[in-house]
């Protein structure tokens, strides 16, 4: 088994360090770059912005049990239905359901490749878990749905996950469960009216077991959010809606972790606005600003430049693995 | 003459939910208007006010259903089927969650005008895979539809009646899933009706039978799935043709479902669809709108004359004579 694959034991009490988060986040960026090259296109900037947020959630915030799903994802078994006993959930990769364990709801599912890559680094998905990525008949889809690894709801029509998570959190409270519900969202979803309906309801019903991490990369399909439809001041808006809001550097794992410290016993939802850089770790991409939503290579020269970057990143990782240092090499390699 | 039952759903919901702690009610600011106020008052810990925010309400219901609860959404049919259509399709329909969508004021039963009149809800809900579509036509249907819905593994849309509701069918003969009520049998015409139009059809068929027209009349409460063998047999055999009558657009509802089934079976009979003919209605009384838009007993008589090629000389008085004692004014005093 490659050195990069680590099994997570929820019973292990040693706190995960920000250094480990950084290692995992860099590996996620590298893998997403690899598949973006392989497919001649992909949601690369989302990996750059969210890698630390998602790695911190899995490694330092959420209380999850071991994966219940196969290392190699099963093929699509049909949509859920009364006559389809074969349908299954991608949530099994996040561990069993138990009253004391947390739940993870993944909302901007075009980030799917970022999540799959993270699950590989965590050992929840096998090293070959992406072989079926974007292949016909696979559950490892380009834009994930509830059968895709790590996904619990079908959230591709954005802003629907937060409401569903609200219902799950309410149900868990009605049952007296101590486990929390965590939602990963993108900032673009705060343009949808449903998101604000959901926050009004979370506050009204005093739902204090639901926490939201927002990848605030300020980018969307048409370009910079400030040009498409501004949502700022987001923290003030959310506070006015009754949430407990933390506005932090989304690449600072310690800050991301501290924001969730002790959460789960109050009567307000938690929101962590993770301010992120959509080009973090891949400086080359800045040339494409403000069109960062989906990277498709425009020329052989551009493809070659990203390919060369991947080679440098991979070499840097090997050097790091053998020497135990050199984490800086990733940001230094491509400037 | 049929008896009138006042607010059968209100009473029934309280009684029915008493021993079912897994049943929740979610409401979007139309609680008494949808006769859920009794439930709210008796089981406040199981009632959730979601405000005027139907998209979010669908998501909350989906999350609660994923956790094993049975959320009964109560609001007007238009606000279940139009505004949050994507949420119903994606958050509830796709995962086949057991959310029960109880939609009030179907079609022209509201004087609230075009914004409040669900004339396309059956069509919209039939389009969603996994969705079961039920419609109540009388107090017995209203009192038994919750049992039918609760037994279904997956989401259910119920076109529900409120206020003063006639009892057309014996109280001890509950609605059954996928099983039409056979109200009469005859060889000349097949009449298929649903919802409040069944009452209209019963007036017309009584007058038609007096003129010697043999009619097989079925009342349908299950609009999806649409595979009742009684219905399939009835549409194959009539001498002159098939008539559907519904409080809905003729596109997408009962008339469409029957047309699809007839075509698939190769039933080479003429079909006349009575309903809203690809038009919006407007705010007015139910009786006025049923006449104005041709959803009433006389519309069915005209269709029967058309198919049989006979002038039957049935007057308004003849139909009024057969008129079942319903249509009190209380409905208009309710909150819109």
Contacts between the chains, C-beta under 8 A, distances in Angstrom:
chain1	res1	chain2	res2	distance
A	79	B	94	6.4
A	79	B	96	7.9
A	79	B	129	7.1
A	79	B	130	7.9
A	80	B	94	6.8
A	80	B	95	5.1
A	80	B	96	4.4
A	80	B	130	7.5
A	81	B	96	5.1
A	81	B	129	7.2
A	81	B	130	5.4
A	81	B	154	7.1
A	82	B	96	6.3
A	82	B	130	7.2
A	82	B	152	7.7
A	82	B	153	4.2
A	82	B	154	5.1
A	145	B	94	7.9
A	146	B	94	7.8
A	146	B	95	6.3
A	153	B	62	7.8
A	153	B	66	7.9
A	153	B	91	7.4
A	153	B	95	7.5
A	154	B	90	5.8
A	154	B	91	7.5
A	154	B	94	5.2
A	154	B	95	6.5
A	156	B	90	7.6
A	157	B	86	5.4
A	157	B	87	8.0
A	157	B	90	5.0
A	160	B	55	8.0
A	160	B	59	5.6
A	160	B	86	7.7
A	160	B	87	6.0
A	160	B	90	5.9
A	160	B	91	5.1
A	161	B	59	7.8
A	162	B	59	7.3
A	163	B	55	7.2
A	163	B	56	4.5
A	163	B	57	7.9
A	163	B	58	7.1
A	163	B	59	2.3
A	163	B	60	5.6
A	163	B	62	7.5
A	163	B	63	7.1
A	163	B	87	7.5
A	163	B	91	7.0
A	164	B	59	4.6
A	164	B	60	7.6
A	164	B	62	4.9
A	164	B	63	4.3
A	164	B	66	7.3
A	164	B	91	5.6
A	165	B	63	6.3
A	166	B	56	7.4
A	166	B	59	6.7
A	166	B	60	5.2
A	166	B	63	6.1
A	167	B	59	6.3
A	167	B	60	3.9
A	167	B	61	6.3
A	167	B	62	5.9
A	167	B	63	2.1
A	167	B	64	4.4
A	167	B	65	7.6
A	167	B	66	7.2
A	167	B	67	7.5
A	167	B	71	7.9
A	168	B	63	4.0
A	168	B	64	7.7
A	168	B	66	6.1
A	168	B	67	5.9
A	169	B	63	7.4
A	170	B	48	7.5
A	170	B	60	6.7
A	170	B	63	7.0
A	170	B	64	6.4
A	171	B	63	6.5
A	171	B	64	5.0
A	171	B	66	7.6
A	171	B	67	3.4
A	171	B	68	7.4
A	171	B	69	5.8
A	172	B	67	6.9
A	174	B	69	7.5
A	175	B	67	7.5
A	193	B	55	7.1
A	194	B	55	4.3
A	194	B	56	5.6
A	194	B	59	7.2
A	194	B	87	7.4
A	197	B	51	7.7
A	197	B	53	3.8
A	197	B	55	6.0
A	197	B	56	3.6
A	198	B	56	4.9
A	198	B	59	6.9
A	200	B	51	6.7
A	200	B	53	6.7
A	200	B	56	7.7
A	201	B	50	6.1
A	201	B	51	7.0
A	201	B	53	6.7
A	201	B	56	5.5
A	201	B	60	6.5
A	204	B	49	7.8
A	204	B	51	7.2
A	205	B	48	6.9
